[in-house]
Amino acid sequence: MIEANGGRIAGATTLDHNLQTRSGSLVAAELGNRLLLRFLPPSQLGSYTSGSCGRKHWVTPTPYTPQDAAVWLALPDALNLRTFVMLLDPSKIPDIQGPRWVRYGHGIEYLLPNGFPGAALIYPPELPVS
């Protein structure tokens, strides 16, 4: 999907600061207007329901089960399953870096270097994943 829309996926060893930074509207077009997913463990519920500015977040366009997310996204603390997800509209996020293949995983990730505004959230802001 990304390459079909003219995008290029950076290698897994590409450092964060070397990832291309683009506007959310360009990334939305690259994704064919698909949403970005921010997976959450239960301990983070309620933490970002108004957005999160000034903090890095890693997101993916690919839906996963909690067990698959731990493997395909090579998440830290993989035993702490991400049983919730936030849906984000990339067109409402000013700066997005990536995409990049996940290091030690198999999925694709984007980096939100400055977080995301509350306006990017699709409501309800947190959904259970099974």
C-alpha positions as a Markdown table, in Angstrom:
| # | Residue | x | y | z |
|---|---|---|---|---|
| 1 | Met | 0.0 | 0.0 | 0.0 |
| 2 | Ile | 2.7 | 2.5 | 0.9 |
| 3 | Glu | 4.9 | 1.7 | -2.0 |
| 4 | Ala | 1.9 | 1.6 | -4.4 |
| 5 | Asn | 1.2 | 5.2 | -3.4 |
| 6 | Gly | 4.7 | 6.3 | -4.1 |
| 7 | Gly | 6.2 | 5.9 | -0.6 |
| 8 | Arg | 9.5 | 4.4 | 0.4 |
| 9 | Ile | 10.0 | 2.4 | 3.6 |
| 10 | Ala | 13.3 | 3.1 | 5.4 |
| 11 | Gly | 15.4 | 0.2 | 6.6 |
| 12 | Ala | 15.1 | -1.1 | 10.1 |
| 13 | Thr | 18.4 | 0.3 | 11.2 |
| 14 | Thr | 17.6 | 3.8 | 10.1 |
| 15 | Leu | 18.0 | 6.1 | 13.1 |
| 16 | Asp | 15.0 | 8.3 | 14.2 |
| 17 | His | 16.8 | 11.5 | 13.3 |
| 18 | Asn | 17.4 | 10.2 | 9.8 |
| 19 | Leu | 13.8 | 9.4 | 9.0 |
| 20 | Gln | 12.1 | 11.7 | 6.6 |
| 21 | Thr | 9.7 | 14.2 | 8.3 |
| 22 | Arg | 6.6 | 15.0 | 6.3 |
| 23 | Ser | 3.2 | 16.6 | 7.0 |
| 24 | Gly | 0.4 | 14.3 | 8.1 |
| 25 | Ser | -1.6 | 15.1 | 5.0 |
| 26 | Leu | 1.2 | 13.7 | 2.8 |
| 27 | Val | 1.4 | 10.6 | 5.0 |
| 28 | Ala | -2.4 | 10.2 | 4.9 |
| 29 | Ala | -2.2 | 10.2 | 1.1 |
| 30 | Glu | 0.6 | 7.7 | 1.2 |
| 31 | Leu | -1.6 | 5.5 | 3.3 |
| 32 | Gly | -4.6 | 5.8 | 1.1 |
| 33 | Asn | -6.3 | 7.7 | 4.0 |
| 34 | Arg | -6.0 | 4.8 | 6.4 |
| 35 | Leu | -5.7 | 5.5 | 10.1 |
| 36 | Leu | -2.6 | 5.1 | 12.3 |
| 37 | Leu | -2.8 | 2.9 | 15.3 |
| 38 | Arg | -1.2 | 3.6 | 18.7 |
| 39 | Phe | -1.3 | 0.4 | 20.8 |
| 40 | Leu | -1.6 | 0.8 | 24.6 |
| 41 | Pro | -1.2 | -1.5 | 27.6 |
| 42 | Pro | -3.9 | -1.1 | 30.3 |
| 43 | Ser | -1.5 | 1.0 | 32.4 |
| 44 | Gln | -1.7 | 3.8 | 29.8 |
| 45 | Leu | -5.5 | 4.0 | 29.6 |
| 46 | Gly | -6.6 | 7.6 | 29.9 |
| 47 | Ser | -3.1 | 9.0 | 29.5 |
| 48 | Tyr | -3.5 | 10.4 | 25.9 |
| 49 | Thr | -7.3 | 10.9 | 25.5 |
| 50 | Ser | -6.7 | 14.7 | 24.9 |
| 51 | Gly | -3.6 | 14.1 | 22.7 |
| 52 | Ser | 0.0 | 14.1 | 23.6 |
| 53 | Cys | 2.2 | 17.0 | 22.5 |
| 54 | Gly | 6.0 | 17.0 | 23.1 |
| 55 | Arg | 6.3 | 13.3 | 23.6 |
| 56 | Lys | 7.4 | 10.7 | 21.0 |
| 57 | His | 5.0 | 8.0 | 20.0 |
| 58 | Trp | 5.4 | 5.1 | 17.6 |
| 59 | Val | 2.4 | 4.1 | 15.5 |
| 60 | Thr | 1.6 | 1.7 | 12.7 |
| 61 | Pro | -1.0 | 1.5 | 10.0 |
| 62 | Thr | -1.4 | -2.3 | 10.6 |
| 63 | Pro | -4.0 | -3.8 | 13.0 |
| 64 | Tyr | -2.6 | -6.6 | 15.3 |
| 65 | Thr | -3.9 | -8.7 | 18.1 |
| 66 | Pro | -2.2 | -8.0 | 21.4 |
| 67 | Gln | 0.0 | -11.1 | 21.0 |
| 68 | Asp | 0.9 | -10.3 | 17.4 |
| 69 | Ala | 1.7 | -6.6 | 18.2 |
| 70 | Ala | 4.3 | -7.7 | 20.7 |
| 71 | Val | 6.1 | -9.8 | 18.1 |
| 72 | Trp | 5.5 | -7.8 | 14.8 |
| 73 | Leu | 6.3 | -4.5 | 16.4 |
| 74 | Ala | 9.1 | -5.7 | 18.7 |
| 75 | Leu | 7.5 | -3.8 | 21.6 |
| 76 | Pro | 9.5 | -3.2 | 24.8 |
| 77 | Asp | 8.1 | -5.1 | 27.8 |
| 78 | Ala | 6.5 | -7.5 | 25.3 |
| 79 | Leu | 4.8 | -9.5 | 28.2 |
| 80 | Asn | 2.8 | -6.4 | 29.0 |
| 81 | Leu | 0.3 | -6.9 | 26.2 |
| 82 | Arg | -1.2 | -3.9 | 24.4 |
| 83 | Thr | -4.9 | -4.7 | 24.8 |
| 84 | Phe | -6.1 | -1.3 | 23.7 |
| 85 | Val | -5.6 | 0.9 | 20.6 |
| 86 | Met | -6.1 | 4.5 | 19.7 |
| 87 | Leu | -7.1 | 5.4 | 16.2 |
| 88 | Leu | -5.3 | 8.5 | 14.8 |
| 89 | Asp | -6.1 | 10.5 | 11.7 |
| 90 | Pro | -2.7 | 11.2 | 10.2 |
| 91 | Ser | -4.0 | 14.2 | 8.2 |
| 92 | Lys | -4.4 | 16.0 | 11.6 |
| 93 | Ile | -0.9 | 15.4 | 12.8 |
| 94 | Pro | 1.6 | 18.1 | 11.8 |
| 95 | Asp | 4.8 | 16.1 | 11.7 |
| 96 | Ile | 5.3 | 12.4 | 11.0 |
| 97 | Gln | 8.5 | 10.6 | 10.4 |
| 98 | Gly | 8.9 | 7.4 | 8.5 |
| 99 | Pro | 7.8 | 4.8 | 7.5 |
| 100 | Arg | 10.4 | 2.4 | 8.6 |
| 101 | Trp | 10.6 | -1.4 | 9.0 |
| 102 | Val | 10.5 | -2.3 | 12.7 |
| 103 | Arg | 13.9 | -3.3 | 14.1 |
| 104 | Tyr | 13.8 | -7.0 | 15.3 |
| 105 | Gly | 10.1 | -7.1 | 14.3 |
| 106 | His | 8.3 | -7.5 | 11.0 |
| 107 | Gly | 5.9 | -4.6 | 10.8 |
| 108 | Ile | 6.1 | -1.0 | 9.7 |
| 109 | Glu | 6.2 | 2.0 | 12.0 |
| 110 | Tyr | 5.9 | 5.7 | 11.9 |
| 111 | Leu | 7.3 | 8.1 | 14.5 |
| 112 | Leu | 5.3 | 11.1 | 15.8 |
| 113 | Pro | 8.3 | 13.1 | 17.1 |
| 114 | Asn | 6.1 | 15.7 | 18.8 |
| 115 | Gly | 3.2 | 13.6 | 19.7 |
| 116 | Phe | -0.3 | 14.2 | 18.3 |
| 117 | Pro | -3.1 | 16.7 | 18.9 |
| 118 | Gly | -6.4 | 15.7 | 20.4 |
| 119 | Ala | -8.0 | 16.6 | 17.1 |
| 120 | Ala | -6.2 | 13.6 | 15.5 |
| 121 | Leu | -8.1 | 11.1 | 17.8 |
| 122 | Ile | -11.0 | 9.2 | 16.3 |
| 123 | Tyr | -13.6 | 8.7 | 19.1 |
| 124 | Pro | -13.9 | 6.7 | 21.2 |
| 125 | Pro | -10.3 | 7.4 | 21.9 |
| 126 | Glu | -9.4 | 4.0 | 23.3 |
| 127 | Leu | -10.8 | 0.7 | 22.0 |
| 128 | Pro | -10.2 | -2.8 | 23.3 |
| 129 | Val | -8.2 | -5.2 | 21.1 |
| 130 | Ser | -8.8 | -8.9 | 21.1 |
